[in-house]
Amino acid sequence: HSSPDESEDQDLISGFLRIVDKVWFLSFFFFFFLLIIIFGFNELVGIMCLVLFFQNHIIYCHIVTGGSNHANDRNKWAFSFNVCDLRSITVKCEGWSCITFRLKDGTALPAIHFHQGGSTAFLDSLRKLVQINDILHSIISLSNQKFKKDPYTTTLGGFSKVTNYLFDAFRVPELEYHQRPAEEVADLLGEIIPGLEINQQEEPGFEVITRLDLGPRPEVQRRGPVAMEEWAKYQDSEGRITNVPHLKDVIFKGGLCHAVRREAWKFLLGYFPWNSTHEERKLLQKRKTDEYFRMKLQWKSVSEEQEKRNSRLRDYRSLIEKDVNRTDRNNKFYEGLDNPGLILLHDILMTYCMFDFDLGYVQGMSDLLSPILFVMENEVDAFWCFVSFMDEMHENFEEQMQGMKTQLVQLSTLLRLLALPLCTFLCLCGFTEAQDSGYLYFCFRWLLIRFKRELHFQDVLRLWEVMWTRLPCQNFHLLVCCAILDSEKQKIMDRKYGFNEILKHINELSMKLDIEEILIKSEAICMQIKNCKDLPHSVSEILGLNTVTEPSAALETSEYGILESPQTSPRSTHRQDHVISNGHSHLKESTHNGCKVAFIS
């Protein structure tokens, strides 16, 4: 068709396709003798391998269009390309077959319409020259519909099953550890997780990290958890917490006894200011209680008739009810029918929709609330602690997934420093691109809900309270990821796991991880990085090691050299809304119209 729109009055340009197999014997022998001259006769065996490699890549695919009635159009619409440059083929069925070729440089060639048949025979001929992996777009569309409705459902409920099926079709045979083109992996991820778009361009200010001598990894010792008697020693007569940096140090080193958590978590999450008195905290709780029940009344007072005309609230309620009924049901606090814990979980999540209606509820948020409610055993306190936690986790659940993108990029940067052989291996398996963002999507769930589904419930409590100290560095949870991968890297590489095996192996780590071992290794990695003299700037930025701040009388320094202010919450309770919108705009729709996509491998 002479025009991309399929209007009835456009011209049809007739033509034909031709696949030409060119073998340049002259070039073959010239190249052969040239190598003998350069390398000598003793290298003949190696030269033959090179010649065979050269010969295997001189097959060309020529595609020519044209017709006797369109002499000018013949030159205008004719094109040809090397089969090695072909990245994908899209086949549409519109009463007849239509084929579109896309090259590796992103060029989409004019569509070829087979009004009189022949597309199948052409593709069969092409299959003799290259390996074409077909994927029925209807299957991808089905997966897309699920993600567009709720991008987190598949991630949390069956991410590995979906990815295993789709990745199988794209997968190179096990014995061929050829690196898959980065743009192909990007396209695949774009299909599986809408919104998680991989930028193939070099990141602004990208810093190449080469192999670095980090020195020996120091030994790290942990201590026992902070008991109630020890906690009481950090309070003055009016209830103010004293020596906050040291207290955070001991919490980081050993965590908290369960009896201490209900009070201590309110400080760690920023609900209570560290320097507040008993009386000030009572007034704060009273004010926050009134505010909470005002918001709760908003959704409680919505009539059925009103809700029929409020689709967003209706959708939030439906999703919350589904998730609440399957959140931590093996935990005694939530088990059984008509459990009061489940009712509180539901009511807090619904009230949060009133607090932040732009974000509302996204699957995974119930996983973040469940441990907090379990510890607090109080609706109001649990809500405000959850609000503080969501201030930190908010970007993970926004439509554009900006928080997830950033963390995956940062994790890739850290792994290039700490485990370069593993990164290289993952590149060969098609997981990540050596000099780009490196979307380590098998870590997606780890980061999304902070290992909530990877650890036993009590271990989650320990990990979270350790991370909430903000010690020993910024983004400590990324070092936790590195510690887990560092423990598994040798097994992955020695067994030469392929794409699916790595996904399966990581998935099977769930509930088998030792939290104390992970925390020891994570802290040791942090100390090892800090001791490195020539630390790359990008790593320093991620871990917050390059911030120079003038100490003042109001600031105290912890054991790890991090400045703490006892007068303020450990972080701001207000999100920077100008950085990334948290609005619910529509996900990007792909208009494939029931086509069939094939990728060249």
KATA-V866185 format. One record per backbone hydrogen bond with DSSP energy under -1.0 kcal/mol. CO is the residue of the C=O (numbers start at 1). NH is the residue of the N-H. If there is no record, write none. Layout:
# KATA-V866185
[[CO	NH] [CO	NH]]
This chain:
# KATA-V866185
[[5	7] [11	2] [23	25] [24	28] [25	29] [26	30] [27	31] [28	32] [29	33] [30	34] [31	35] [32	36] [33	37] [34	38] [35	39] [36	40] [40	43] [41	44] [43	47] [44	48] [45	49] [46	50] [47	51] [48	52] [49	53] [50	54] [51	55] [52	56] [55	58] [61	81] [64	16] [67	70] [70	74] [72	76] [73	77] [74	78] [82	85] [83	86] [85	104] [87	600] [88	102] [89	598] [90	100] [91	596] [92	98] [96	94] [97	114] [98	92] [99	112] [100	90] [101	109] [102	87] [102	88] [103	106] [107	103] [112	99] [113	115] [114	117] [118	122] [119	123] [120	124] [121	125] [122	126] [123	127] [126	129] [126	130] [131	601] [133	599] [135	597] [136	139] [136	140] [137	141] [138	142] [139	143] [140	144] [141	145] [142	146] [143	147] [144	148] [145	149] [146	150] [150	153] [152	156] [153	157] [154	158] [158	162] [159	163] [160	164] [161	165] [162	166] [163	167] [164	168] [173	176] [176	178] [181	185] [182	186] [183	187] [184	188] [185	189] [186	190] [187	191] [188	192] [189	193] [193	196] [195	197] [203	206] [212	214] [226	257] [227	231] [228	232] [231	234] [232	235] [234	242] [236	239] [238	278] [240	236] [243	247] [244	248] [245	249] [246	250] [247	251] [248	252] [249	253] [250	254] [251	255] [253	223] [255	226] [257	260] [257	261] [260	264] [261	265] [264	268] [265	269] [266	271] [266	272] [267	270] [273	276] [274	241] [277	281] [278	282] [279	283] [280	284] [281	285] [282	286] [283	287] [284	288] [285	289] [286	290] [287	291] [288	292] [289	293] [290	294] [291	295] [292	296] [293	297] [295	299] [296	300] [297	301] [303	307] [304	308] [306	309] [307	310] [310	314] [311	315] [312	316] [313	317] [314	318] [315	319] [316	320] [317	321] [318	322] [319	323] [320	324] [321	325] [323	326] [324	327] [328	331] [331	334] [331	335] [339	343] [340	344] [341	345] [342	346] [343	347] [344	348] [345	349] [346	350] [347	351] [348	352] [349	353] [351	355] [352	356] [356	360] [362	365] [365	369] [366	370] [369	373] [370	374] [371	375] [372	376] [373	377] [378	382] [379	383] [380	384] [381	385] [382	386] [383	387] [384	388] [385	389] [386	390] [387	391] [389	393] [390	394] [393	396] [394	397] [395	403] [398	401] [401	405] [402	406] [403	407] [404	408] [405	409] [406	410] [407	411] [408	412] [409	413] [410	414] [411	415] [412	416] [414	418] [415	419] [419	423] [420	424] [421	425] [422	426] [423	427] [424	428] [425	429] [426	431] [427	430] [433	436] [438	440] [439	441] [440	443] [441	444] [443	447] [444	448] [445	449] [446	451] [449	452] [451	454] [451	455] [454	511] [456	460] [457	461] [458	462] [459	463] [460	464] [461	465] [462	466] [463	467] [464	468] [466	469] [467	470] [475	478] [476	480] [477	481] [478	482] [479	483] [480	484] [481	485] [482	486] [483	487] [484	488] [485	489] [488	492] [489	493] [490	494] [491	495] [492	497] [498	502] [499	503] [500	504] [501	505] [502	506] [503	507] [504	508] [506	509] [507	510] [509	512] [514	518] [515	519] [516	520] [517	521] [518	522] [519	523] [520	524] [521	525] [522	526] [523	527] [524	528] [525	529] [526	530] [527	531] [529	532] [536	540] [537	541] [538	542] [539	543] [540	545] [543	474] [552	555] [556	564] [558	561] [562	558] [564	556] [565	568] [575	577] [576	579] [583	585] [590	592] [596	91] [597	135] [598	89] [599	133]]
